[in-house]
Amino acid sequence: MSFLELAKKRYSVRKYRDTPVEDEKLRKILEAAHVAPTGANRQPVKLIVVKEKEGLEKLKNGARFYDAPVVVIVCVDKSKTWTRPHDGKVISDIDAAILTDHMMHEATELGLGTLWMCWFKEDVIKKEFGIPDDIEVVNLLGIGYADCESESPDRHAEKRIPIDELVSYERY
């Protein structure tokens, strides 16, 4: 499958089967994160994999994750993140997004569904999982076998703005 076919196949899963994700598949997903680039190769991202019942119960205190059997908490240490020198832009969210995107697409390739989540109570997640105050939780990634009908790979023609509105050449 080409990358474009894979990208079109991925959709947000909000209902999961009660089936564990195999360790080999999870390892490949985490390896995809491991090879993802970060600004100046600073590697400020830390992943916390939550898959045991106790951890998933704690996660419910601060996030709605639609009962995904695996949730990856994506964190960054901003003190390690590359900062653009001309204007001071810290790119930690970008680094975290690249790793999350790599995991999401590897999961899709392996026949798993994902949900990128930004709705969560960071203070609760930090407390429940012992995340230090100076570390930011950027997003959560739910992973598991979908228990819903998949969305059409052709849906983007209707659900996205036309490509000529997205793209311009040489000028805004």
Secondary structure, 3 states (H helix, E strand, C coil): CCHHHHHHHCCECCCECCCCCCHHHHHHHHHHHHCCCCHHHCCCEEEEEECCHHHHHHHCCCECCCCCCEEEEEEEECCCCCECCCCCCECHHHHHHHHHHHHHHHHHHCCCEEEEECCECHHHHHHHHCCCCCEEEEEEEEEECECCCCCCCCCHHHHCCCHHHHCCCCCC
